[in-house]
Amino acid sequence: MLNCIDNSGAAVVECVKVFRSKRAAKIGDRIIVVVQKQRNFGPESGPGGSVSISAANKVRRGDIRHAVVVRTAKQLQRPDGSVVKFDDNACVLINKGGEPIGTRLNGLVGKELRDKKWSKILSLAPMHL
Amino acid sequence: MSTPCAPARPLAGLKHTLRQIRSERRVQQRCYATAQKETMPIQNFHPGAIMRGNHKPDNMKRIPVIPPPKSATTVCKDPISAVTQSQISVLDPTGARTRLFDKANIERAKVGDILLVRTKNGDPFAGVCLNVRRVGIDTAILLRNQLTRVGVEMWFKIYSPNVEGIEVVQRKEKRARRAKLYYMRQPRHDIGSVENIVRQYQRQRAMTRSSEAKSRDANSHKKKNNKRGSN
């Protein structure tokens, strides 16, 4: 179970497969997820209220989508010896071509995305560490 | 031995005869043992004695004996600490980093303090120090902060060439009663983002620096004036 930190409409997703790996996913790994919980934009999105709820949610509960892991609670060692650990696991939904589904991210992402050529997600993120 | 047994019972004396035969055999064995005892081998036997008989100094080559190498314990009592010392002297020539985390130093950075680590590549990272892992050259600190409402923890090697500087932003008022403040991960004890404290500290630093620079400038001006006056 991971948090989804983009505005595609998913809030909590479940990982069902890690691409090209038999181990647990790390930051920058591509995974397949099932959307478990939808984000409700109702009262929170005051200014963006013109868009109806169904249109704002690009994905629905039960959808199978691709995603990229951007934060892990498991500590990750960098080449310089420092170690990063986040409090939660989070991902960003992407389509099969690798473009992010959402248009905005809220929350910081790991810097490892740059090495794995996810610069589009990095540019959307408000902060990377 | 005669067998005084009745012909009506032919096996009646069998037990008796058998016993007699056994006793005779025992006597024979005893004889053997005594005979052996008489012919005992040479006393004070030593295997070197055989060699000593045909020892010829002319035929034997003298084998050079090399003394054993000097024991490492006599050359260097504690090699690991020596290596650590040499590495630290390379990576921390001024000794400031060592002093900052030295246990003998009262003014050292302790757990619970808010530290700011400036790195060569990337933004500086500030956070509460949860743990100091003192392992010689691998000495590292664990900092915790909250960025965009997500808790982040980072380990930094204090002697790493990537780390430019470590500053103490704020000290803990009370001494922490634990060596490792992992309880601060719990939401009940989490102090949240330290961004405001760090920003305030940086502003103060800038102020004091500028004032220092001004005073220095003023002093130099005075000196110049004095010189001019004296001249």
Interface residues (C-beta under 8 A of the other chain):
Chain A: R71 Q75 D80 G81 S82 V83 V84 K85 F86 D87 D88 A90 N106 G107 L108 K111 P126 M127 L129
Chain B: G122 D123 F125 A140 L147 T148 R149 V150 G151 V152 E153 M154 W155 F156 K157 S160 N162 R185
